[in-house]
Amino acid sequence: MGNVTIGLDALWVMLSAVLVLMMQAGFVLLETGSTRMKNAGHIAVKTVFTVGLSSIVFWFAGYGLIFGGAGNAMIGWGDFLFRPSSSEFAPSTVFFLFQLAFLAVSLAIAWGGFAERAKLSAYVLFTVLFSALVYPVIAHWIWGGGWLADHGKQDFAGSTVVHLTGAMAALAATLLLKPRTGKFGKDGKPNTLIGHNQVFTTLGVLILWVGWFGFNAGSTLSIGDGFFGFIAINTQLAAGAAAVAAMAASWVWSGKADIPSILNGMLAGLVAITASCAFVEPWAAIVIGLIAGVLVVASSIWLERRRIDDPISALSVHGAAGIWGTLSTGFLATPELAEKVGVGQGGLLYTGSFSQLWVQFYGVATAGLYAFGVSFVLLFAIKKLIGLRVTKEQEIAGLDVSEHGSFGYPEQLAGMHTSQLSASYTENQTTASYPPHSVHLRG
């Protein structure tokens, strides 16, 4: 019976790993649809090679830096060049793949700060550095037995580990790269660089929504007593509530039910519930989603007013919602569920104590500062070494042709010269009074 249980648990984790890896297809459609067609092929293919490269780095060092048994409170050590013993093939190998898929998601979020203006070589170098020096450290602190795990920080499936880490790297990138050409006028007012395919973005969001059940429910790592079903319900309710709240917020702000805001809202709900899905009751999941939906719209407006060009709203969807999701357990976690999961304690609403909220606060603060600080230093070094950004002429021509020598949409773009693209670019800008009409990046 024991072998059957181990086999079923391994099958569940393997299925969840596949669902999380398939989220990369959602990222491709979402990011491609949310940006301009002259960059479509570049955005799609960089997802493929960065997932491949990060997989090698994770095998070589990343996994050991998170879970290596010879480490300490700050970093793991051991299990490099991962090779499980024959007696542990099923549980250890599927766990490795599951954790690798989470790294790939965090890295995909980081690319939101690079979109439409970064060199291909910058993607290559930062993939290696992020996969070895940024993500593993935070993952070890919280999931690998590090100091925040010892303090009882609650982050069931990664609002901090995955989402905030990726968002802080995106923030470092967008600050160093500066806004895209034409994003802000001379008077500082934003122009809307409209994504070329809202059907792509919507389909990408739906793929991410489905994949998220592997993300959250799969983090049980076992079939057990069916607890994964409870987590799935919370995930669904938070996503639905956030989409409705974001639609209402955009309607109030602009008088229109803004499509990108609705999609970003749903994703923000998923991000927020990722930390708390195992710790809160379904009614609380709805509350968490509602707040996330409003927060993502407000955050997008706030960032754009400060001339921060976040092409796919990665900072709002994964940063702002990731912070809220992490803090939410400090308010709404029930003592019974905290005990069941075996991490931390009940939140302020149930215990009257600020203890768990304080742990959540300094946990998310230190993780966010580390991810931003180290990413900024690494990207600054890359900028000095090889440069981060393509030339203005290459950016206007599009990264498909300037970085790859081909076109994602050859029928529309292949006959246009750089000068024609430049003229077309200038003629088609519209002044926007409402948040970036580009959907977040990722799940």
WOPE-V779730 format. One record per pair of residues at least 6 apart in sequence whose C-alpha atoms are under 8 Angstrom apart, sorted by the first residue. I is the first residue (numbers start at 1). J is the second residue. If there is no record, write none. Layout:
I J
I J
//
This chain:
6 90
6 91
7 90
8 222
8 223
9 91
9 221
9 222
9 223
9 224
10 90
10 91
10 94
10 221
10 222
12 218
12 221
12 222
12 223
13 94
13 95
13 98
13 218
13 219
13 221
13 222
14 94
14 95
14 97
14 98
15 214
16 98
16 213
16 214
16 215
16 217
16 218
17 94
17 97
17 98
17 99
17 101
17 214
17 215
17 218
18 98
18 214
19 210
19 211
19 212
19 213
19 214
19 215
20 98
20 101
20 102
20 105
20 211
20 212
20 214
20 215
21 101
21 104
22 207
22 211
23 105
23 207
23 208
23 211
23 212
23 443
24 47
24 105
24 108
25 204
25 207
26 203
26 204
26 205
26 206
26 207
26 208
26 442
27 108
27 204
27 208
27 441
27 442
27 443
28 43
28 44
28 47
28 204
29 44
29 200
29 201
29 203
29 204
30 200
30 201
30 202
30 203
30 204
30 205
30 439
30 440
30 441
30 442
31 43
31 201
31 312
31 439
31 440
31 441
32 39
32 40
32 43
32 44
32 195
32 197
32 200
32 201
33 40
33 195
33 196
33 197
33 198
33 199
33 200
33 201
34 194
34 195
34 196
34 197
34 198
34 201
34 311
34 312
34 437
34 438
34 439
35 116
35 193
35 194
35 195
35 196
35 311
35 312
35 438
36 193
36 194
36 195
36 196
37 195
37 196
37 408
37 409
38 397
38 398
38 399
38 400
38 401
38 407
38 408
38 409
38 413
39 116
39 398
39 399
39 400
39 408
40 400
40 407
40 408
40 409
41 400
41 407
41 408
42 399
42 400
42 403
42 404
42 408
43 115
46 120
46 123
47 108
50 123
50 124
50 127
51 104
53 124
53 127
53 128
54 103
54 104
54 127
54 128
54 131
55 100
55 104
57 128
57 131
57 132
58 100
58 131
58 132
59 80
59 81
59 82
60 80
60 81
60 82
61 79
61 80
61 81
61 132
62 80
62 131
62 132
62 136
63 79
63 80
63 82
63 96
63 99
63 100
63 136
64 76
64 77
64 78
64 79
64 80
64 82
65 71
65 75
65 76
65 77
65 78
65 80
65 132
65 136
65 137
65 140
66 75
66 76
66 77
66 136
66 137
66 139
66 140
66 143
66 144
67 76
67 77
67 78
67 79
67 140
67 144
67 145
68 76
68 77
68 78
68 79
68 80
69 76
69 77
69 78
69 79
70 76
70 77
70 78
71 77
71 78
72 146
73 141
73 145
73 146
73 147
74 137
74 140
74 141
74 146
74 147
75 136
75 137
75 140
75 141
75 146
76 137
76 140
76 144
76 146
84 92
84 93
102 162
102 215
103 131
103 135
103 162
105 162
105 442
105 443
106 135
106 162
106 163
106 165
106 166
107 127
107 130
107 131
107 166
108 166
108 441
108 442
109 163
109 166
109 167
109 170
109 314
109 318
109 441
109 442
109 443
110 166
110 167
110 168
110 169
110 170
110 314
111 170
111 441
112 167
112 170
112 310
112 311
112 312
112 313
112 314
112 440
112 441
113 169
113 170
113 171
113 172
113 173
113 174
113 309
113 310
113 311
113 314
114 170
114 173
114 174
114 177
115 311
115 312
116 180
116 395
116 398
116 399
117 177
117 180
117 389
117 390
117 395
117 399
118 177
118 388
118 389
118 390
119 387
119 388
119 389
119 390
119 403
120 403
122 382
122 386
122 387
122 388
125 382
126 378
126 379
129 378
130 375
134 165
134 370
134 371
134 374
134 375
135 161
135 162
135 165
135 371
138 161
138 165
138 367
138 371
139 161
140 146
141 147
141 148
141 149
142 148
142 149
142 153
142 155
142 161
143 149
148 363
149 343
151 344
151 359
152 343
152 344
152 345
152 356
152 359
153 343
153 344
153 356
153 359
153 360
153 363
154 275
154 276
154 326
154 329
154 343
154 344
154 360
155 161
155 274
155 275
155 276
155 326
156 216
156 219
156 274
156 275
156 276
156 277
156 278
157 215
157 216
157 219
157 274
157 275
158 274
158 275
159 271
159 272
159 273
159 274
159 275
159 318
159 322
159 323
159 325
159 326
160 275
160 322
160 323
160 326
160 364
160 367
160 368
161 367
163 271
163 318
163 319
163 322
163 443
164 318
164 319
164 322
164 323
164 368
165 367
165 368
165 371
165 372
166 318
166 371
167 314
167 315
167 318
167 319
168 315
168 319
168 368
168 369
168 371
168 372
168 375
169 371
169 372
169 375
169 376
170 314
170 315
171 315
171 372
172 372
172 373
172 375
172 376
172 379
173 375
173 376
173 379
174 308
174 309
174 310
175 308
176 376
176 379
176 380
177 388
177 389
178 308
178 309
179 307
179 308
179 309
180 309
181 392
181 395
181 396
182 191
182 426
182 429
183 190
183 191
183 192
183 193
183 309
184 190
184 191
184 307
185 191
188 307
189 305
189 431
189 432
190 304
190 305
190 307
190 431
190 432
190 433
191 429
191 430
191 431
191 432
192 429
192 430
192 431
192 432
192 436
192 437
193 429
193 430
193 436
193 437
193 438
194 437
194 438
195 437
195 438
201 439
202 263
205 263
205 267
208 442
208 443
209 267
209 270
209 443
212 235
212 270
212 443
213 232
213 235
216 231
216 232
216 235
216 274
216 277
217 228
217 229
217 231
217 232
218 228
220 227
220 228
230 278
231 277
231 278
232 277
233 282
234 273
234 277
234 281
234 282
234 285
234 286
235 270
235 273
235 274
235 277
235 285
236 270
237 282
237 285
237 286
237 289
238 269
238 270
238 273
238 285
238 286
238 287
238 288
238 289
238 290
239 265
239 266
239 267
239 268
239 269
239 270
239 289
240 266
240 269
240 289
241 266
241 269
241 286
241 287
241 289
241 290
241 293
242 265
242 266
242 267
242 268
242 269
242 286
242 289
242 290
242 291
242 292
242 293
242 294
243 262
243 263
243 264
243 265
243 266
243 267
243 269
243 293
244 262
244 265
244 266
244 290
244 293
245 265
245 289
245 290
245 291
245 293
245 294
246 261
246 262
246 264
246 265
246 266
246 290
246 293
246 294
246 296
246 297
247 257
247 258
247 259
247 261
247 262
247 265
248 257
249 293
249 294
249 297
250 256
250 257
250 258
250 261
250 262
250 297
251 257
251 258
253 434
254 434
260 437
260 438
260 439
261 296
261 297
261 437
261 439
263 439
264 293
264 296
264 313
264 317
264 439
264 440
265 292
265 293
265 294
265 296
265 297
265 317
266 293
267 317
267 440
267 442
267 443
268 289
268 292
268 293
268 296
268 316
268 317
268 318
268 321
268 322
269 288
269 289
269 290
269 292
269 293
269 321
270 289
270 443
271 317
271 318
271 321
271 322
271 325
271 443
272 288
272 289
272 292
272 321
272 322
272 323
272 324
272 325
272 326
273 285
273 288
273 289
273 325
274 325
275 325
275 326
275 329
276 325
276 326
276 328
276 329
276 333
277 285
278 337
278 341
279 329
279 332
279 333
279 334
279 337
279 338
279 341
280 329
280 332
280 333
280 334
280 337
281 333
281 334
284 332
288 325
288 328
292 321
292 324
292 325
295 316
295 320
295 321
296 316
296 317
296 320
296 321
297 316
297 435
299 316
299 320
300 313
300 316
300 435
300 436
301 434
301 435
301 436
303 309
303 310
304 310
304 435
304 436
310 436
311 436
311 438
311 439
311 440
312 436
312 438
312 439
312 440
312 441
313 436
313 438
313 439
313 440
313 441
314 440
314 441
314 442
315 440
316 440
317 440
317 441
318 442
318 443
323 364
326 360
326 361
326 364
327 357
327 360
327 361
327 364
329 346
329 347
329 356
329 357
329 360
330 346
330 347
330 348
330 354
330 355
330 356
330 357
330 358
330 359
330 360
331 347
331 348
331 349
331 357
332 346
332 347
332 348
332 349
332 350
333 345
333 346
333 347
333 350
334 345
334 346
334 347
334 350
335 345
335 346
335 347
335 350
335 351
336 346
337 346
338 344
338 345
338 346
339 345
344 356
345 356
346 356
347 353
347 354
347 355
347 356
347 357
348 354
348 355
348 356
348 357
379 388
382 388
393 418
394 402
395 402
396 418
396 421
396 422
396 425
397 417
397 418
397 421
397 422
400 406
400 407
400 408
401 407
407 413
407 414
//
